[in-house]
Amino acid sequence: MAGVTAGEQVFASIRLALLGVVAVLQLGLSLPPLLAHDHGPGAWVAFGLLALVTLVSAGWIARRRPLPTAVVAGGAAVVLGASVVATAALPADAHFGAAHWSFGLVGWHLLVLLADRVPALLAAFGAHLVAEITQFVLAGSPDRTEVGAAGVVVLGVTSFQLGVLLLARVLLRNARQAAEVAVQEERAATRAALAEQWARDLRAGFAGGLGTTLPLLADLADGVLDPRAEDTRRRCAFAATQLRRLFAEHDEVPDPLVHEVAACVDVAERRGLAVSLAVSGAVVPVPTDVRRELTGPVAAALSAARGRARVSLLRADGEVRLAVIADAGPVVDAVSGRVDVRCEAYGGQTRTEARWRTS
């Protein structure tokens, strides 16, 4: 069942087994002494009450549901009352003997009802023993032999039932511990999988960034490119911006998109570019690959700028728009399946805009 813990499932199984024990004991071991010995009329009333408690409890236990408090309290009161009635209907000198069919049976009924409420169960066991011993004493003046025999029966029955209770609690504790270990292992496996995925993404991102940077460095080292050339400086600026954005991509920040755009702006400012950044709108969750596509044209536009640029980020009406107006530079060509990129040049200015719809 949904929402049921492992401990509750184990306890439901234990209670179902106890219910089966009660049913077998009442019909197999308690009914024959009731038929074989001459009891008072109250014995059959007590037998019927105990059977009724079993049937009512079975309605919840068979469905593996916890017993309502009203059923538990009412059932325990009926069981204790039936015990007193059954003992009062015993033949003379039959206490704790072969005819005393109700003594052990009542304890099993109490286990079914109160196994998950240990203090209440112990109190009910105590009340049951006090009532039985009181009726035993009031029935006559038992001698030492009778007292000894009664003590053996009481000790044997109660110790066995308390042992079953202890075993049930141990099983329940072990089930809870096993469930906690399973949850911890699942969390550890999830963390390991996330860390592995993060490492793969990081390697892929660096590989993509170095894929454009390494050829540039090789050409510079081999003298193929002239460091003084405008195009070379632009390519170096673009590579530096890409790497800086890549480093920022893996930072833990509340607003990753703004953080990555600011990283691109920082590289441009270090080159001496005058850059202004304006951000409007609430934070919108943007996937990592979409952020790369949004900031890629921005990085290219900033790298092409010669002295001044203005960056604006707008988040509203179900879309994210990232635009750059630079004082010079070529038209940025960018193709993306999810981000719409537009670039226009007019009056010595280049305007580049990347737009992504959130839904």
C-alpha positions as CSV (number, residue, x, y, z in Angstrom):
1,M,0.0,0.0,0.0
2,A,1.2,3.5,-0.7
3,G,2.6,5.4,2.2
4,V,3.1,2.3,4.3
5,T,6.6,1.9,5.8
6,A,8.5,-1.3,5.9
7,G,8.1,-1.5,9.6
8,E,4.3,-1.2,9.3
9,Q,4.3,-3.9,6.7
10,V,6.2,-6.3,8.9
11,F,4.0,-5.5,11.9
12,A,0.9,-6.1,9.8
13,S,2.3,-9.6,8.9
14,I,3.0,-10.3,12.6
15,R,-0.5,-9.3,13.7
16,L,-2.0,-11.4,10.9
17,A,0.0,-14.4,12.2
18,L,-1.1,-13.7,15.8
19,L,-4.7,-13.6,14.6
20,G,-4.2,-17.0,13.1
21,V,-2.8,-18.3,16.3
22,V,-5.8,-17.0,18.3
23,A,-8.3,-18.6,15.8
24,V,-6.5,-22.0,16.1
25,L,-6.2,-21.8,19.9
26,Q,-9.8,-20.9,20.4
27,L,-11.2,-23.6,18.2
28,G,-8.6,-26.3,18.6
29,L,-7.5,-26.0,22.3
30,S,-10.1,-24.0,24.1
31,L,-13.3,-25.5,22.7
32,P,-12.6,-29.1,23.7
33,P,-12.1,-28.3,27.5
34,L,-15.2,-26.2,27.4
35,L,-17.2,-29.2,26.0
36,A,-15.5,-31.8,28.2
37,H,-16.0,-30.1,31.6
38,D,-19.1,-28.9,33.4
39,H,-18.9,-25.1,33.2
40,G,-21.4,-22.5,34.2
41,P,-23.5,-20.7,31.6
42,G,-21.2,-17.7,31.6
43,A,-18.5,-19.8,29.9
44,W,-20.3,-19.9,26.6
45,V,-21.0,-16.2,26.8
46,A,-17.3,-15.5,27.4
47,F,-16.4,-17.9,24.5
48,G,-18.7,-16.0,22.2
49,L,-17.4,-12.6,23.2
50,L,-13.8,-13.7,22.6
51,A,-14.8,-15.1,19.2
52,L,-16.6,-11.8,18.4
53,V,-13.5,-9.8,19.2
54,T,-11.5,-12.0,16.8
55,L,-14.0,-11.6,14.0
56,V,-14.2,-7.8,14.4
57,S,-10.4,-7.4,14.5
58,A,-10.0,-9.7,11.5
59,G,-11.9,-7.1,9.4
60,W,-8.9,-4.7,9.6
61,I,-6.1,-7.2,10.2
62,A,-6.9,-9.2,7.0
63,R,-6.6,-6.0,5.0
64,R,-3.3,-5.3,6.7
65,R,-4.6,-2.1,8.2
66,P,-4.0,-0.8,11.7
67,L,-6.7,-1.3,14.3
68,P,-8.7,1.8,15.2
69,T,-8.2,3.1,18.7
70,A,-11.9,2.5,19.5
71,V,-11.7,-1.1,18.4
72,V,-8.5,-1.7,20.4
73,A,-9.9,-0.1,23.6
74,G,-13.3,-1.8,23.3
75,G,-11.8,-5.1,22.4
76,A,-9.4,-5.1,25.3
77,A,-12.2,-4.3,27.7
78,V,-14.4,-7.1,26.3
79,V,-11.5,-9.6,26.5
80,L,-10.7,-8.8,30.1
81,G,-14.4,-8.9,31.0
82,A,-14.8,-12.2,29.2
83,S,-11.9,-13.6,31.1
84,V,-13.5,-12.7,34.4
85,V,-16.8,-14.3,33.3
86,A,-15.1,-17.5,32.0
87,T,-13.1,-17.9,35.2
88,A,-16.2,-17.4,37.4
89,A,-17.9,-20.2,35.4
90,L,-15.2,-22.8,36.1
91,P,-15.9,-26.0,38.0
92,A,-14.8,-26.2,41.6
93,D,-11.0,-26.4,42.1
94,A,-10.4,-26.1,38.3
95,H,-8.4,-22.8,38.3
96,F,-5.2,-23.0,36.2
97,G,-6.1,-26.6,35.4
98,A,-7.2,-28.5,32.3
99,A,-10.7,-27.0,32.4
100,H,-9.4,-23.4,32.6
101,W,-9.5,-22.8,28.9
102,S,-9.6,-19.0,28.9
103,F,-6.4,-18.2,30.8
104,G,-3.9,-18.6,28.0
105,L,-6.4,-17.6,25.3
106,V,-7.0,-14.2,26.8
107,G,-3.3,-13.3,26.6
108,W,-3.2,-14.1,22.9
109,H,-6.2,-11.9,22.3
110,L,-4.5,-9.1,24.1
111,L,-1.4,-9.6,22.0
112,V,-3.4,-9.2,18.8
113,L,-5.0,-6.0,20.0
114,L,-2.1,-4.3,21.8
115,A,1.1,-5.6,20.3
116,D,1.9,-2.2,18.9
117,R,1.1,-0.5,22.2
118,V,3.5,-2.1,24.6
119,P,2.8,-0.1,27.8
120,A,-1.0,-0.7,27.4
121,L,-0.3,-4.4,26.7
122,L,1.7,-4.9,29.8
123,A,-0.9,-3.1,31.8
124,A,-3.6,-5.3,30.4
125,F,-1.5,-8.4,31.1
126,G,-1.1,-7.2,34.7
127,A,-4.8,-6.6,35.1
128,H,-5.6,-10.0,33.7
129,L,-3.2,-11.8,36.1
130,V,-4.4,-9.8,39.1
131,A,-8.1,-10.7,38.3
132,E,-7.2,-14.4,37.7
133,I,-5.2,-14.7,40.9
134,T,-7.9,-12.8,42.9
135,Q,-10.6,-15.2,41.7
136,F,-8.3,-18.2,42.4
137,V,-7.8,-17.1,46.0
138,L,-11.5,-16.2,46.5
139,A,-12.6,-19.6,45.2
140,G,-11.2,-21.3,48.2
141,S,-8.1,-21.8,50.4
142,P,-5.5,-23.3,48.0
143,D,-2.7,-25.4,49.5
144,R,0.9,-25.2,48.6
145,T,0.6,-27.8,45.8
146,E,-2.2,-25.9,44.2
147,V,-0.3,-22.6,44.5
148,G,2.8,-24.1,43.0
149,A,0.9,-25.7,40.1
150,A,-0.8,-22.3,39.5
151,G,2.5,-20.5,39.5
152,V,4.0,-22.9,37.0
153,V,1.0,-22.4,34.6
154,V,1.1,-18.6,35.1
155,L,4.9,-18.4,34.5
156,G,4.8,-20.7,31.5
157,V,2.0,-19.0,29.7
158,T,3.0,-15.4,30.4
159,S,6.7,-16.0,29.7
160,F,5.9,-17.6,26.3
161,Q,3.5,-14.7,25.4
162,L,6.0,-12.1,26.5
163,G,8.7,-13.9,24.5
164,V,6.5,-13.7,21.4
165,L,6.0,-10.0,22.1
166,L,9.8,-9.5,22.4
167,L,10.4,-11.4,19.2
168,A,7.8,-9.2,17.4
169,R,9.6,-6.1,18.6
170,V,13.0,-7.4,17.5
171,L,11.6,-8.2,14.0
172,L,10.0,-4.7,13.8
173,R,13.3,-3.0,14.8
174,N,15.3,-5.1,12.3
175,A,12.8,-4.2,9.6
176,R,13.1,-0.5,10.3
177,Q,16.9,-0.7,10.4
178,A,16.9,-2.6,7.1
179,A,14.6,0.1,5.6
180,E,16.8,2.9,6.8
181,V,19.9,1.1,5.4
182,A,18.1,0.7,2.1
183,V,17.2,4.4,2.0
184,Q,20.8,5.4,2.8
185,E,22.1,3.1,0.1
186,E,19.6,4.5,-2.4
187,R,20.6,8.0,-1.6
188,A,24.3,7.1,-1.9
189,A,23.7,5.5,-5.3
190,T,21.7,8.6,-6.4
191,R,24.5,10.9,-5.2
192,A,27.1,8.7,-7.0
193,A,25.0,8.7,-10.2
194,L,24.6,12.5,-10.1
195,A,28.3,13.0,-9.4
196,E,29.2,10.8,-12.4
197,Q,26.8,12.6,-14.6
198,W,28.2,15.9,-13.4
199,A,31.7,14.7,-14.2
200,R,30.7,13.6,-17.7
201,D,29.0,16.9,-18.3
202,L,32.0,18.8,-17.1
203,R,34.4,16.7,-19.3
204,A,32.1,17.3,-22.3
205,G,31.9,21.0,-21.6
206,F,35.6,21.4,-21.3
207,A,36.1,19.2,-24.3
208,G,33.8,21.5,-26.3
209,G,35.6,24.6,-25.0
210,L,39.1,23.3,-25.7
211,G,37.9,22.0,-29.1
212,T,38.0,25.6,-30.3
213,T,40.8,26.8,-28.1
214,L,43.5,24.2,-28.8
215,P,43.6,24.8,-32.5
216,L,43.8,28.6,-31.9
217,L,46.8,28.0,-29.5
218,A,48.4,25.7,-31.9
219,D,48.2,28.2,-34.7
220,L,49.6,30.9,-32.5
221,A,52.5,28.7,-31.4
222,D,53.3,27.7,-35.0
223,G,53.2,31.3,-36.2
224,V,50.3,30.7,-38.5
225,L,48.3,33.5,-36.8
226,D,49.5,37.0,-36.2
227,P,48.7,38.0,-32.6
228,R,48.5,41.6,-33.7
229,A,45.8,40.9,-36.3
230,E,42.3,42.1,-35.4
231,D,40.7,38.7,-36.3
232,T,43.2,36.8,-34.1
233,R,42.5,39.1,-31.1
234,R,38.8,38.6,-31.7
235,R,39.2,34.8,-31.7
236,C,41.3,34.9,-28.6
237,A,38.8,37.1,-26.8
238,F,36.0,34.7,-27.9
239,A,37.9,31.6,-26.6
240,A,38.6,33.3,-23.3
241,T,35.0,34.3,-22.9
242,Q,33.8,30.7,-23.7
243,L,36.2,29.3,-21.1
244,R,35.2,31.8,-18.5
245,R,31.5,31.0,-19.1
246,L,32.3,27.3,-18.9
247,F,33.9,27.7,-15.5
248,A,30.9,29.8,-14.3
249,E,28.5,27.1,-15.6
250,H,29.4,24.7,-12.8
251,D,29.2,27.2,-9.9
252,E,26.4,26.7,-7.4
253,V,24.5,30.0,-7.6
254,P,20.8,31.0,-7.2
255,D,20.6,32.4,-10.8
256,P,22.9,30.5,-13.1
257,L,22.0,32.4,-16.3
258,V,22.8,35.8,-14.8
259,H,26.0,34.4,-13.3
260,E,27.2,33.1,-16.7
261,V,26.3,36.3,-18.5
262,A,28.2,38.2,-15.9
263,A,31.2,36.0,-16.5
264,C,31.1,36.9,-20.2
265,V,30.8,40.6,-19.3
266,D,33.7,40.3,-16.9
267,V,36.0,39.0,-19.6
268,A,35.0,41.8,-21.9
269,E,35.7,44.4,-19.1
270,R,39.1,42.9,-18.5
271,R,39.8,43.6,-22.2
272,G,39.0,47.3,-21.5
273,L,35.5,47.2,-23.0
274,A,32.9,49.5,-21.4
275,V,29.9,47.1,-20.8
276,S,26.6,47.7,-19.1
277,L,24.4,44.9,-17.9
278,A,20.6,45.2,-17.2
279,V,18.5,42.3,-15.8
280,S,14.8,42.3,-15.4
281,G,12.2,39.6,-14.5
282,A,12.1,36.9,-11.9
283,V,14.5,33.9,-12.0
284,V,13.4,31.2,-14.5
285,P,14.9,27.7,-14.5
286,V,16.9,27.3,-17.7
287,P,18.5,23.9,-18.6
288,T,22.3,24.0,-18.9
289,D,22.4,23.2,-22.7
290,V,19.9,26.0,-23.3
291,R,22.0,28.5,-21.3
292,R,24.9,27.6,-23.5
293,E,22.9,28.4,-26.6
294,L,21.7,31.6,-25.1
295,T,25.1,32.9,-24.0
296,G,27.1,31.6,-27.1
297,P,26.0,34.5,-29.4
298,V,26.5,37.0,-26.5
299,A,30.1,35.8,-26.1
300,A,30.7,36.1,-29.8
301,A,29.2,39.6,-29.9
302,L,31.2,40.8,-26.9
303,S,34.4,39.4,-28.4
304,A,33.8,41.3,-31.6
305,A,33.1,44.6,-29.8
306,R,35.8,47.3,-29.9
307,G,35.0,49.7,-27.2
308,R,31.5,49.6,-25.8
309,A,28.6,47.2,-25.4
310,R,25.3,47.0,-23.7
311,V,23.8,43.6,-22.5
312,S,20.2,43.2,-21.5
313,L,18.4,40.1,-20.0
314,L,14.6,40.1,-20.0
315,R,12.5,37.3,-18.5
316,A,8.8,37.7,-19.0
317,D,5.7,36.5,-20.9
318,G,6.9,32.9,-21.0
319,E,10.3,33.7,-22.7
320,V,13.9,34.6,-22.0
321,R,15.5,37.2,-24.2
322,L,19.3,38.0,-24.0
323,A,20.5,40.8,-26.3
324,V,23.8,42.6,-26.9
325,I,24.3,45.9,-28.7
326,A,28.0,46.4,-29.6
327,D,29.8,49.3,-31.3
328,A,31.2,47.1,-34.1
329,G,31.7,43.5,-35.2
330,P,30.6,41.1,-37.8
331,V,27.1,39.6,-37.9
332,V,26.9,36.6,-35.6
333,D,25.7,33.5,-37.4
334,A,24.2,31.0,-34.9
335,V,21.9,28.0,-35.5
336,S,20.0,26.5,-32.7
337,G,17.0,24.1,-32.5
338,R,15.6,25.7,-29.3
339,V,17.0,29.2,-29.2
340,D,16.0,31.8,-31.8
341,V,19.1,33.9,-32.6
342,R,18.8,37.2,-34.6
343,C,21.6,39.6,-35.5
344,E,21.3,43.0,-37.2
345,A,23.8,45.6,-38.1
346,Y,22.9,49.3,-38.5
347,G,24.7,52.6,-38.0
348,G,28.0,51.1,-36.9
349,Q,26.2,49.0,-34.2
350,T,25.5,45.3,-34.1
351,R,22.5,44.0,-32.2
352,T,22.4,40.3,-31.4
353,E,19.4,38.7,-29.6
354,A,18.9,35.1,-28.4
355,R,15.3,34.2,-27.5
356,W,14.1,31.0,-25.7
357,R,10.5,30.3,-24.9
358,T,10.0,28.6,-21.5
359,S,6.9,26.7,-22.6
